Amino acid sequence: MATFFGEVLSVYSRAVEEDDEEDLEEDDEDVQIRKELEEKREVHLHWGPEVCDVLKSGNKLPCSLFILAVGHNASRFLSVYVLASDMWDTVGHASMWNERSRAGSGDRSSCVFYRHKDEPSILICQLTCYVAEDQQFQWAEKHRDLNVTVLSDSSVADYKSADYLCGSSAPFLRSLHTDAFSGPSVCPALEQPNILAGLPAAVLNHCQVHRIPAIVYQCFSDVIGADSVTMEAHKPVLANLGKSIKLNPSPSSDALHKIVRSRDPQSNMYI
């Protein structure tokens, strides 16, 4: 996990005493099973032909800006307001297997990479699958030498505040960034004792260690699932990234209805 100060908090169970652990010896069959499980849980990147040609020639994939969307609202926001234009190419996907994700069994839509046609050094990744704790570092270390912006979803129930939060205050954004990040933030910093968790925390920690400019925008919402109002809360983030990332100011109603629910402003019902 990443705290407000960027500290790494490890989770350790004392259910087994250290002396007992030393007495436990794995036989050859156990070692082989563990090895196969570790290999099965590896994160794999699969690139399209153009990217593969670049990598095969010994060059690195140029990337000046990497935008990562974690969660359904963040990902669908990009689908409706950014990727719906004809300025983006699908260039690859990631596959991984764990107990809660099928992204390693033929599902190529859970983690997809896109590249800007006019500025190929700008990449976007949409991630909607679960990434297990032991896979988060694998995923994060795949990316270096770039500027990183992470859009992430979270429940407002996870937000800790001394003040009462009324229903009308959600959704709202909070941010955390690395020491190397020098750009402006579009929202207040994440207050203590709130923390980041999961993949956004792993990416931020990785960027902090490797001195990569990175910022995570956490959107706290009172809605579970895709929601048009929660999606729009991410708008200021991309509007702050410059002219290269163009937002669709008025996506079609058909595009919105396909992937989100719309709020009825007079009630808590959804249409």
N, C-alpha and C positions, 0 to 999 in steps of 0.2 A: 504494500500500500504506500501511497505518497501522502504525507501530511502537508500542512500549510507551509512548513519550512523545507519541504522536499526530502524529509528523512525517509528512510526505508524501514518499515516495520515488519519484522519477520513473525510468522505465526508458528509457534512451537508447542507441541503437546508433550506433557510429562506423563502420559498414560503408561509409558514403558520406561522403566528406570534405565540409566546409562549402563549399569552393570549387567542388567538383563540383555541389553542390546549387544554387548560384547560376546555374550554366550550364544547368541543366535548366529548360526553359520548356514549359509546357503549351499545346497548341493548343486550339482551341475544342471539338473533339470530346472531348478528355481532360477539359476543364473540365466539360462537360455530363455525361459519364459519372460523374465524381466527385460532382457535385451530385445526380444521381439516386441514387447509392449512399448518400450521406449522408441523403437523404430517406427511403430505404427502411429505413435503420437507426434511424430515430427511434423513441423509445418513446412509445406512445399509450395514454392512459387512456380506458376506455369505461365510463361510469356508467349505472346503471339510471334509470328515469323519475323516481323520487323525488329522487335526488341531482341529476339534471339540472335539475329544477324549482328546486331551491335555488340552483344555480350560475347559472341563467339570470336569476334575480331580482337578481343582483349580489352575493349573499351568498357567503361562504366556507363550505366544508363544515366544520362544527364537529368538532374532534378534540382531545380532552384526552389520550388514550392511544392510541398506535399500536404494535401488536405485529406484527413481521415475522418470519416463519419462512422460513429459507433452507436448502434441502436436504430430502431425502426423510424422514429421521427426524424433524426438527423439524416439518415440515409435517404428517406423519401423526400425530405426537403431538397436535397441535391438533385434527386430524380426529376422533381417538378420544376424547380426554379433555375437549375443550371444545366443538367445533363440532357434535358429535353431538346436543347438546340442542336444544330448539326456541326458544332465546333469541337465535338469530343469523339474520340475513337476508343473502343474497348480494346485494351492491349494485353490483358492477362487476368488471372485469378489465382487465389490461394486455396489450398486444400489442407484440411486437418481433420483428425478424428479424435473425438473424446466421447464421454458418456452422454453428453447433451447436444452434440453437434453431428450432423450428417454431411458436413462440408467435405469430408474425405471419401464419400461414397457416391460420387457422380453428381453431386449438387454444386454447380458452378456459379450459382447466383448469390451465395452467401457472403462471398468476399471477392469483389470485382475491382479491377484497376482500369482507370480511364486516363487518356492523355489528350491534352489540348492540341488541336491540329496546327494552329498558327504558332503556338509557343510550346513545343514538345517537352520543355523542361518542367512544365506544370502537370502534376499528377494528382488524381483524386482516387480515393479508395472508399468503397462502401462496404461496411461490415455489419451483417445482421445476425451472424451465428455466435454461439457461445465459445469463448476462448478460455480453456482451463488454466489454472494458475501456473502449472508447470510448462505451459505452452506460450505464456505471455512474453517471457524473455526471448524465446526463439523468434517470435513474431517481431518484436521490437528491434532485435539486432539485425534484421534484414535490411534496415534503412539507416543510412548515414549521409553526412555531407549535404544538408539541405535545411530549409526552413520548414517547420512543421506547425500546422494548425489542426487541432482535434475538436470535432463537434461531438458531444456525447449527451445521452439521455439519462435522466435519473428521476426517481419519484420524489415529490415534495415531502413525503413522509420521512425521507432520509435526511432532510435538511434540518440542522439544529440551530435554533435561534432563541435568544432570550425574549424576543418580542413575539406576540401572537401574529400568525400569518392567516389573514382572511383568504377565502377562496378566490377573491378577485385579484390577488397579488400574483398568482401563478398563471402562466409559466413565467419564469425569470431566469436570467443568466448570471453565473458566477465564473470567475477565471482563476487559473494558476499558471505560472510560466517559469521557465528556466532562467538562470542568471544571465545566459547569453542573449535572451530575448530583449530587444530594445525598442520594439514598436509600441504603439498605443493599444490599450485594451478598450473594448466597447462596453465594458460592464465592470462593476466592483469586483475586487478580489474575493476569493472564497474565504469566509471568516472562520476563525477557530471556534469550536473544535472540529469543524467539518473536515473531511478528508476525501481524497479521490481513491477509488478502488478499481480493480479489474484492469482491462487493457489500457485505458487512458492513463492510469497511474504507472503502469509498466513502461509505456512510451515516454512519459514525462521523465521518469527516473533515468531511462536510457539516454535521453537527450541531455539531461543534466550532467551525467557522468562524462559524456563525450562532447560537452560544450556546444550542443546544437541549439540554435534558437527555436524555441517551441512554446506554444501556449495551448492550454486546454480550456475550452468553453463548455461548462456543464449546464445543461438546461434542466431546471427542476419543474416538473409538471404534475398537476393533480389528476392527469388522465392516463390510464393504462392503455397502450396501443396507439396506433396512428391517429393523429389529430391535427386538423388544419391550423388551429391557433398555436399549438405547440411548435409546429413546423415553422411558422412565420417568425417565431421568437429568434430563430437563427439568422434572420435576414441581415441585421447590422454587422454580423461577423464577416460575411463575404463582401458586403458593401465596403468594408474597411480594407480589403485586400488589394485594391487597385482596379484598373480598367480591364485587366486580363480576364477577371472573373465577372462575367456579365450575368446579372440576374434577370430572369424573365418577369417583368413587372405584373403581367396579368396572364397567368397560366390558364389554359382552357378548363372549363368546369368538368368536362369529361375526364381530363387527366387527373384532376383532384378527386373526383368521385371514385375513380378506379382504385385509389390507394389510401384514402383517408376518410374519416368521418368528420362531418361538420357540426359545430356546436350550435345549439339553439340558444341565443343570448338571453331568452326569457326563462330558461330552466336548465336543469342538469341533464336533460335528455339529448340524444344524438340522432341526427338524421342522415 
